[in-house]
Structures are given as structure tokens and as C-alpha cells.
């Protein structure tokens, strides 16, 4: 088992982060911090903990396989935030921290006497990362929000799928992950302002619906100036061709992206039809878009004569941008992912030998790392963390017995 200590590696070593929240979006912000060396102290409700501890139907010896992804490198304490004594312990921890992450329904912190104004009186430099469905203000702020709803209301779901079918959801909670990444970005900017510009702490208000909305590229300006509403376009993007998935003779599919003129010329060479690059129907980006159905059929008819291995080898030879549609089984066995450390083997006392995703992005001087896969016990670090606040072993045991921690 690795013995690296999370406060000894990465660019965020020395940063103290308090994570209050559960499931995906808020805790994933904490995961970004923990993977790059911050000390992340996760506060959970005594007895129940974060629901992610029991999430998903696939388990290993009664332990969920979500938990090691969301809890790795974190320390866990328990506190009943509905009890004034638990709230007091949380405030004392927050007073010593650089960052607080929370993803409760807006107004919850205020109800517990931990509004940003109150917390900044305790700790003026605190960066408060607030993750929610719709934000801390606005007509929808009081609504609960999940990733699926944010994806739908933002317009992101509308452009997904096929034009003749209802818009499908993604196979992951994309809205949660996007929100966490934007929240982490905001956190880092707020810390830079505090530490490099002589600023104070501030609030980062990150929402699922706005994070999804931010991914919509030119759709807003297109609608503003032309009235055009982008619609679902199936496996490709309308008028961008060839850039789609194409079949192989052995039942696979490969993405071929050759919509730039020079790239299309290389694809034409690979297809054994170099004359296509000079054909007026296909010679330019606009012309190819005008004949997208025909050109997509031509590429598909060619690719379908080759196995996946033959097709990818041919595209590789001619320098065409391509990528097979991989399952997770394909990804785990892919030598590139292995070489880059994005798929790693890890030995853990609870899970044994387990394959886990690595830490991204890769930093040359202060890379992130994985020290452990998270404590199985709720409140596993109560003695260590609350001991720093001056609580004795007897006091901690009393609070545990009374359900406060």
C-alpha cells in the first residue's frame, strides 16, 4: 500500500479544506483538492454519513465501489450539524481552514448560523465554495437540483441525441462533474486573489444549470443574431463532415474527424480515392457540409469493409484523426492510459488489489498522487482532528456517545 501523506505532495500541500456536503458535485470539488495535496476534512452526519458510502448496486464484499473514488486522500470526521454543539465544532474547524465546500440547499448554512458573513467574521480569508442546482439567488434558488435537471434546463440536453427521439441523458452525472470543475476553478481564482493580490476571502457560487449552460458554445449568439436553434444531430454535428462514427466489419465503431481540408485530403488518400479532395462537392468545408449525407455514406461504406484493427492502422498510416469507441474494459487495457498513469493498480486494505483512475492533469513539478482510498469508518479521524481543537479523549468519547459526533 502506498504510504504517501496527502499533506506532503502536490501544489496544494498546506491548504486546509473543510468539505460539508454529500453525493457528487460538492465532494468532487473536495476530491480535486485532495488529489493535489490539500488536507481535506470531510464532515459527515454521525451514524449515516454521506449516502455515497452505499451508492450503486455493484459492491465488493459489501463495500460500494463509488466510495474509493469520492473519498480518496480525505480525512473523515463526524458532526451532527443539526445540533448546536455539532455546529460549534464545525465553526471551530472552519475558523482554521482556507476553504469550505458545501452543497446543501441554499439557505441551509444560514439556518445553522454559518452564513458567509458570520463565517468571514470568524475567518476573513475563508473561501466558501457553494454548489447548488440553481445558485444562491434568483427565482429558482430555493429549488433542489440534480445533474439531470441542470442538464435539461440549461439547454445542454436539448442538443443531445437524435432529432426524431426524446433527448437522452448521459451515462454519467455530467452536470455534477462539470459543476465541480467550475467550482474548483473559482476556488483557485479566489485563493489567488486572496494570497497574491492582498484580497479577502469570498464566496464562489457554482451551479449545475449554469455549468451546463457554459458548455453551449455558439448557440446563444447564433440564436441572438439569426434565430437559429441548434437541435440534436445524432452521432455527428450538422454540416461538420466527415466527423462522425463509422462502422467496421467486425461490429465496432471508430470516430473519424477529417473535416479540415488538409485532413480530408489525407482521409481521401487512406480511402484510395485521392481525387475526392479535388471534387467540387467535397473540396471545401462548406461544400462537404452541403453534401454531408452522401459523404458520410461514402466513408461508412469504405470503413465497413475493414476490421477495427485494419481501419485504425490505415488511418494511423495516413495521419488522420481517429479514435475507436472504447468501453471501460477497452480503456483499462489501453497501453496509453496505463503509460500516462490514468489507469493505476492500487493495493488497499479494504479492497485488495484494485484498478483506479489516476490523477489528472499531470503536473511536471508538483504532481498529484493517491495515498489512500478513504476511511471506511464514519468519523475515522475524530480523535486526530478534534484533538487539534483541544478536545480530550474523554470529551470526544462523550460527544460520540451523545450522537453529536
ZIDAHU-V799230 format. One record per residue. N is the residue number from 1. RES is the residue in one letter. NEAR is the number of other ideal C-beta (glycine too) atoms within 10 Angstrom. Layout:
n = [N:N]
res = [RES:RES]
near = [NEAR:NEAR]
This chain:
n = [1:2:3:4:5:6:7:8:9:10:11:12:13:14:15:16:17:18:19:20:21:22:23:24:25:26:27:28:29:30:31:32:33:34:35:36:37:38:39:40:41:42:43:44:45:46:47:48:49:50:51:52:53:54:55:56:57:58:59:60:61:62:63:64:65:66:67:68:69:70:71:72:73:74:75:76:77:78:79:80:81:82:83:84:85:86:87:88:89:90:91:92:93:94:95:96:97:98:99:100:101:102:103:104:105:106:107:108:109:110:111:112:113:114:115:116:117:118:119:120:121:122:123:124:125:126:127:128:129:130:131:132:133:134:135:136:137:138:139:140:141:142:143:144:145:146:147:148:149:150:151:152:153:154:155:156:157:158:159:160:161:162:163:164:165:166:167:168:169:170:171:172:173:174:175:176:177:178:179:180:181:182:183:184:185:186:187:188:189:190:191:192:193:194:195:196:197:198:199:200:201:202:203:204:205:206:207:208:209:210:211:212:213:214:215:216:217:218:219:220:221:222:223:224:225:226:227:228:229:230:231:232:233:234:235:236:237:238:239:240:241:242:243:244:245:246:247:248:249:250:251:252:253:254:255:256:257:258:259:260:261:262:263:264:265:266:267:268:269:270:271:272:273:274:275:276:277:278:279:280:281:282:283:284:285:286:287:288:289:290:291:292:293:294:295:296:297:298:299:300:301:302:303:304:305:306:307:308:309:310:311:312:313:314:315:316:317:318:319:320:321:322:323:324:325:326:327:328:329:330:331:332:333:334:335:336:337:338:339:340:341:342:343:344:345:346:347:348:349:350:351:352:353:354:355:356:357:358:359:360:361:362:363:364:365:366:367:368:369:370:371:372:373:374:375:376:377:378:379:380:381:382:383:384:385:386:387:388:389:390:391:392:393:394:395:396:397:398:399:400:401:402:403:404:405]
res = [X:X:X:X:X:X:X:X:X:X:X:X:X:X:X:X:X:X:X:X:X:X:X:X:X:X:X:X:X:X:X:X:X:X:X:X:X:X:X:X:X:X:X:X:X:X:X:X:X:X:X:X:X:X:X:X:X:X:X:X:X:X:X:X:X:X:X:X:X:X:X:X:X:X:X:X:X:X:X:X:X:X:X:X:X:X:X:X:X:X:X:X:X:X:X:X:X:X:X:X:X:X:X:X:X:X:X:X:X:X:X:X:X:X:X:X:X:X:X:X:X:X:X:X:X:X:X:X:X:X:X:X:X:X:X:X:X:X:X:X:X:X:X:X:X:X:X:X:X:X:X:X:X:X:X:X:X:X:X:X:X:X:X:X:X:X:X:X:X:X:X:X:X:X:X:X:X:X:X:X:X:X:X:X:X:X:X:X:X:X:X:X:X:X:X:X:X:X:X:X:X:X:X:X:X:X:X:X:X:X:X:X:X:X:X:X:X:X:X:X:X:X:X:X:X:X:X:X:X:X:X:X:X:X:X:X:X:X:X:X:X:X:X:X:X:X:X:X:X:X:X:X:X:X:X:X:X:X:X:X:X:X:X:X:X:X:X:X:X:X:X:X:X:X:X:X:X:X:X:X:X:X:X:X:X:X:X:X:X:X:X:X:X:X:X:X:X:X:X:X:X:X:X:X:X:X:X:X:X:X:X:X:X:X:X:X:X:X:X:X:X:X:X:X:X:X:X:X:X:X:X:X:X:X:X:X:X:X:X:X:X:X:X:X:X:X:X:X:X:X:X:X:X:X:X:X:X:X:X:X:X:X:X:X:X:X:X:X:X:X:X:X:X:X:X:X:X:X:X:X:X:X:X:X:X:X:X:X:X:X:X:X:X:X:X:X:X:X:X:X:X:X:X:X:X]
near = [9:13:7:14:14:25:17:12:20:23:15:25:15:12:20:18:24:25:29:25:25:21:18:24:31:27:26:25:31:28:23:23:29:30:25:23:25:24:22:29:24:29:25:26:19:20:10:12:19:23:13:19:19:14:17:10:6:8:13:12:7:6:15:18:15:19:23:21:16:22:27:22:28:27:21:24:24:26:24:21:19:10:17:12:14:21:18:13:25:23:16:15:21:22:14:14:21:23:27:28:31:20:29:18:14:23:13:15:23:14:12:19:13:21:14:18:9:14:22:16:10:13:17:10:16:23:25:24:26:23:28:29:25:21:18:16:9:13:7:16:17:12:15:10:24:16:25:16:19:28:27:18:20:21:18:23:22:17:17:16:17:13:10:7:9:8:16:11:15:14:6:10:21:21:31:24:16:25:31:27:16:22:25:21:14:19:24:17:13:23:20:11:15:18:11:8:7:7:13:12:20:18:18:22:19:28:28:31:26:18:26:24:18:14:16:16:11:10:17:11:10:14:14:10:8:8:7:12:11:16:12:17:17:14:14:17:16:13:14:15:24:23:20:23:18:21:17:19:13:11:8:20:15:19:15:25:16:26:22:12:14:9:18:23:19:19:26:22:17:21:19:9:13:13:8:20:16:10:14:8:12:23:15:12:14:8:15:25:15:14:15:20:9:13:23:20:10:17:21:15:12:18:25:12:11:20:13:18:12:14:26:19:11:19:22:11:11:16:13:22:15:20:12:17:12:13:9:9:8:12:14:14:12:15:8:9:17:16:9:13:15:16:19:16:9:18:11:18:9:15:17:10:8:15:11:17:16:18:23:12:7:11:12:5:5:12:17:22:18:22:19:21:24:22:17:16:10:19:23:18:17:23:15:11:22:24:14:12:13:8:19:10:10:8:13:19:14:13:23:16:9:12:14:19:27]
